[in-house]
Amino acid sequence: MAIKLPARRTIGQPERQQVLALTAAGLTTREIAATLAIPRPTVATRLRLARRLFARSLTRARRWPR
């Protein structure tokens, strides 16, 4: 008998944008998680990755001006 695990929920681009917009509006990670019905660690991870991408884009812009 095989055990069926629940499907892992992924967060798409629109939800990522919502997380960033709600953060900019001043909500905490706990409030964002409750509003979007996603786990709080997921909210924290999305914010961390967004900060990393933003910092990387600034570094690229300084190294290779157009």
C-alpha positions as CSV (number, residue, x, y, z in Angstrom):
1,M,0.0,0.0,0.0
2,A,1.5,3.3,-1.1
3,I,1.2,6.4,1.0
4,K,0.0,9.4,-0.9
5,L,1.5,12.7,0.2
6,P,-0.3,16.0,-0.3
7,A,0.8,18.0,-3.3
8,R,3.3,20.7,-2.6
9,R,1.8,24.2,-3.2
10,T,4.0,26.5,-5.2
11,I,3.8,30.2,-5.2
12,G,3.5,31.9,-8.6
13,Q,4.6,35.3,-9.9
14,P,1.3,37.1,-9.0
15,E,1.5,35.9,-5.4
16,R,5.2,37.0,-5.2
17,Q,4.2,40.4,-6.4
18,Q,1.4,40.5,-3.8
19,V,3.8,39.6,-1.0
20,L,6.1,42.5,-2.1
21,A,3.3,44.9,-2.4
22,L,1.9,44.1,1.0
23,T,5.4,44.4,2.5
24,A,5.7,47.9,0.9
25,A,2.3,48.7,2.4
26,G,3.8,48.0,5.9
27,L,2.3,44.6,6.8
28,T,4.3,42.1,8.8
29,T,5.1,38.7,7.5
30,R,2.5,37.2,9.9
31,E,-0.2,39.6,8.5
32,I,0.8,38.8,4.9
33,A,0.6,35.1,5.6
34,A,-2.9,35.4,7.0
35,T,-4.1,37.6,4.2
36,L,-2.8,35.4,1.4
37,A,-3.4,32.1,3.2
38,I,0.2,30.9,2.7
39,P,2.7,29.7,5.4
40,R,4.7,32.4,7.1
41,P,8.0,30.8,6.3
42,T,7.0,31.0,2.6
43,V,6.4,34.7,2.9
44,A,9.9,35.2,4.6
45,T,11.6,33.1,1.9
46,R,9.9,35.2,-0.9
47,L,11.1,38.4,0.7
48,R,14.6,37.1,1.2
49,L,14.8,36.0,-2.4
50,A,13.4,39.3,-3.7
51,R,16.0,41.3,-1.7
52,R,18.7,39.1,-3.1
53,L,17.5,39.6,-6.7
54,F,17.2,43.4,-6.1
55,A,20.7,43.6,-4.7
56,R,22.1,41.5,-7.6
57,S,20.4,43.8,-10.2
58,L,22.0,46.9,-8.6
59,T,25.4,45.2,-8.7
60,R,24.9,44.3,-12.4
61,A,23.8,47.9,-13.2
62,R,27.0,49.3,-11.6
63,R,29.3,46.9,-13.3
64,W,27.8,47.1,-16.8
65,P,26.2,50.5,-17.4
66,R,24.2,50.8,-20.6
